[in-house]
C-alpha cells in the first residue's frame, strides 16, 4: 500500500519488521537508461502480453540501481501500459524485490523452527554482531543487507543461509564468520548449490532473464 510516499508490507510476509520494507525516499530522474529500455522491450517480446513481463522488468530496475524505488515502478508502469498502483501491488508482494537501498550482498538467515532449533537464531544474532545493527537496512560499509527469513524451504539442510539467493547448507557460526570475511575480501565462497553468488545487481539481471553481455537474450 502507499501512504505519504511510503510502501509497507505486513510482518508475516517478509519475516522482518514491516518498517524494514518502507521506502523513506524516492530517487530522481530516470532509473532505466536507454540501453535498459531496449532490453526491456526484448524481454517483453518473449511474452504473449506485455503485462506478463512485469516481474522481470522490476528485476531489471533492481539491476540498475540495486533496489526498486517508486520512480522505477512508475517507469515500468509506463512501459507496460499499467497504473503505478498495479505495479506497486506486485512489487510489494515479492520479497526478493527490495523496496529500500541494499548492500551488494543480501544475507538471508532462516529462523523458522527447523533452522532455529539447529542454530539459525544464533546465526542471525552472530551476523548482526559482525555486520552491525544497521545491516538490517544496509551495513555501514555498504556491502551487506541482513534479512531474517521465515523459511528457505531446505529444512533437511538446516540451518540454512542464503547469499543473494544461493543457499549454504548446515552453516555453523565459524562458517558464517569465514563467509562474511571472504565476501569482504572480494572472494565470495561457492554455495552448496548454484555456484558462487554474484552481487545483487548481477543476480537481479539474471532474474530479469538477461545474461551478461547486454544482448537481451536469456
N, C-alpha and C positions, 0 to 999 in steps of 0.2 A: 504494500500500500504506500501511498505518498502523503506526506504531511509536512508542510513548511520546508520542502526541498529535501526531505529525508526518506529513505526507504527502510522498512523494517520487516523482519520475519519473526515468527514466534520461536521460543526456546526449543520446543520439541523438534523443529525442522532441522536445526543445524547442530545440535549438541553443544552449542555455545550460548552464552547470554545474548539476548537479542540485540543489545547495544553494540555488539561487535560486528553486526551486519549493517550498521547505519552508515549512510553516506553523509558526512558532515559538509561536504562541499563538492561542487561540480568542477569540471575543467573548462577552460576557454578554448574557443577555436575548433576547427575540425579535428576529429580524432582519427578518421580514416584518410590516409593520403590518397592521391590519385592512383598510385600503384595498388593500394589496398582495395580501392573501389573497383578496379579492374579485376582483381582476384575475386572480389565478392560476386561480380557478375558471372564469373566462371563457376563458382560454387553453386550459385542459383541455377545455372543451366543444367545441373545434374538432377534436379528435382522436377516433378510434374507440375507443381505450383510454386510460386515464389515464396509463399508463406512457409513452406516446408524447410527452407534454408535458414530459419530464424536462429536456432541454436548454433549452427556453425558460424553464422555471422557475428553472434555475440562472442564466440571464442576468437574470431578474427579481431574484434575490438580489443579483447583482452591481450591478444598477442601484440598489439600495437602499443598499449600503454601499461600493461601489467595488471589491469583491473577493468571493471566495466562501469564507467561513470555514466551519469544520466545523459550527457551530451552524446556519448556513444550509442545509447539506446535510441535517442532521437534520430541519429543518422541512420541506424538500422531500420527504424520505422519508416523513414522517408524512402529508403532504397526499396523496401518491400511493399510499400503502399499500405502500411498499417498505422494504427494510432500508437502513440507513445505508451499509453496505458496497456495495450495488448503486449507490447514488448516487455514492459516492466513486469507484467504478470508472469511471464516466462523467466525473465532474469532473476526474479526474487525466489523462484521455486528451486532452481538447480544450484546447489551449494558449491559446485566446482566453478561456477561463475562468481567472481569475487566483487562485491559491491563496495569495497574500500581499498585503498592502496595496500599492496602486499610486498613482502620481500621477494627476492629472486627464487627462494626455495620455501615452499609451504610444507611444514612438517605436521602431519596428522597422526594423532595417537589415539587409538581406540581405548575407551574406558568402560565399554559395555561388560556385562558380567564375566564372560569367559576371559577376556583380556585383563579386567580388573583383578580377578582372583589370582592371576598369574603375574601380576606386577604392573599392569597398564597404568593404574593410577599413580604409582610411584614413578613410572617413566615420565608421565606428564609433569609431575612436580619437579623431577630432575631436569627436564627440558627447560622449565621456567627458571630454575637456578642458573643454568648455563646461558640462556638467551636473554634473560631479564624479563621483568614484569610487562614491559611494553611489547614483547614479542607476540602477545595475543592480538595485537594490531600489526605492528611491524617493529622488528628489533632495532636498536639504536644504530647498528651498522648498516641497516637497510637490506640485510641478506635474508632474513628469516621472517616467516609468519608461523605462529604456532596455533594449531587447532586441536580441540578436544572433539573426537569423533564419536558419534553414537554407535556406529558399527561399521567395520570394514569387511564384514562377511567372509572372514577367514578364521573362524573360531578354532579350527583344529591346529592352527599355527600360532596361537596366542602366546604372548602379547605381540600384536602387530603394529608396526609403524609404517606410514606411507610418506614418501618424499616426492612431492609433485606427482602423486598418484601412482607411483611404483611402490610395491609392497616389500617390506623387510620383515621376515618371519622370526618369531621367538627371540625378540630383541631383549637383551639384558641392559642394565644401566651402563655397564662398561662398553658394550657395543654402541649404545646411544652416544656416549661421550666420544668414541672414535669416529662415529658417523659425522657428528657435528664438526669435529676438528678437521676431518678430511674435506668436508664441504667448504669450510672457511679457507682451507689451504688451496682450494681450486681443483680438488681431486675427488669429486663425488664418488662414493663407493657403488659397486654394482648391486642392484636389488636382487632379492631372492627370485623374482620373476620380472622379466621385461627389460633387462639391461640396466644401463646407467642413467639415472634421472637427469634430464636437461633442466635448464632454467624455466621458470613459469611461462615466460613469453614464448619460448620454443615449444613447450608442451602444449600451450594453447593453440599454437599454429597447427600442430599435429591434430589436435582435437577438432579444429576447423576443417580438417580434411586436406591440408596442404603439406606438401613436403618442402624441405629446404630447396632453394633454387628459384622460388617465386614463379614457377611455371603454371601454377594454378591447378595442377593435377595431383589427386590424392593417391 
